[in-house]
Amino acid sequence: MDKILISVIVPVYNVEKYLKRCIDSILSQTLKNIEIILINDGSPDNCKTICEDYEKAHKNIRVINQENKGLGLARNEGIKIAKGEYIAFVDSDDYIESKMYEDLYELCSKNNLDSVFSGYKRLNSKGRITIKSETSNFQIFEKDQITGFLAQIIGPYPSNKSDVKYAMSVWRSLYKSEIIKKNNIKFYSEREFGSEDILFQVDYLKHSKKTGIYPETYYVYCENEESLTTKYNKNKFNSYIKLFSKIETEVSSMNYNFDDHINRLKFLYLRIIIRDEILCKSKHFKDKINYISSMILHPDILKMTKNYPYKKLPLAHRSLFAAIKHRNIFLVYLIIFLETKIK
């Protein structure tokens, strides 16, 4: 068998109606020296049968069946058995364009990259596609530039108009397998830390010497209304607090001031949680106000508001940050409530 160039790891859970589209898009890659590792994460629907049928029909597909552990830990099981020179991740309700891995692998090979990040497309439930390309040309970050790149994956500068400079998602990238395995880099559980991707990026880029970002948009991220990330989660705030603490610990040894970047991330996630709280139909207004108040009074959020240069934020966010800073709970509620109505 030819050398495996890329191992594509696909965690699978409750995506019966999307799964064949996803697998077929990987099988259709113009780069043929790839293996596909399907992790059936205890899916309650027909995904197990679909995975096993594909495994029988294609020699380069391997299936792992396991009890449900969540997205991050499922990816770790794929990493354990991956044989490829590089590792890629695809979410099972998304799909990729046919030249994605040929082009990204060629960029890595020609430029001796440890990883490469591409743009992506966002497909909403109405079939509308939004292009998400973060650069207009191919850029390379050498070792002394990677820390700054990582900082802006965590969160952009205060003056940046968008909450995201470089998306933290791992599914648009290639990663050198040797670096992952040599340094025992793994995913943490999103159930514990709220987000599985950002901690992987921090750990991986800390051990990288050269990475690149490419403008082409091969990956199609499909908004799925049934996704767990779209559902109300009463534990989300506590898991994000753990995430912020973990990021701060992981970057503490790096010669760079990450404070503004981490605080921008905190501000973004706090807005998301407050929005979810406001939109929750099963809670009374008084309970929502009390919970929002408890979040804003949390020591980690108070620390964020103390030193962050919020007057550099885009105009749309300054008044909200000021309301949080001055603990005006009802104004915070009103601003985000009105934002939900506008959107």
Sequence and secondary structure as in RCSB ss.txt:
>XXXX:A:sequence
MDKILISVIVPVYNVEKYLKRCIDSILSQTLKNIEIILINDGSPDNCKTICEDYEKAHKNIRVINQENKGLGLAR
NEGIKIAKGEYIAFVDSDDYIESKMYEDLYELCSKNNLDSVFSGYKRLNSKGRITIKSETSNFQIFEKDQITGFL
AQIIGPYPSNKSDVKYAMSVWRSLYKSEIIKKNNIKFYSEREFGSEDILFQVDYLKHSKKTGIYPETYYVYCENE
ESLTTKYNKNKFNSYIKLFSKIETEVSSMNYNFDDHINRLKFLYLRIIIRDEILCKSKHFKDKINYISSMILHPD
ILKMTKNYPYKKLPLAHRSLFAAIKHRNIFLVYLIIFLETKIK
>XXXX:A:secstr
     EEEEEEESS HHHHHHHHHHHHT S  SEEEEEEEES SSSHHHHHHHHHHH TTEEEEEE    HHHHH
HHHHHH  SSEEEE  TT EE TTHHHHHHHHHHHHT SEEEEEEEEE TTS EEEE S SS EEEEHHHHHHHH
HHHH   TT SSS SS   GGGEEEEHHHHHHTT     HHHHS SHHHHHHHHHHT SEEEEEEEEEEEEE  T
TSGGGS  TTHHHHHHHHHHHHHHHHTTSSS  HHHHHHHHHHHHHHHHHHHHH TTS HHHHHHHHHHHHTSHH
HHHHHHH  GGGS HHHHHHHHHHHTT HHHHHHHHHHHHHH 
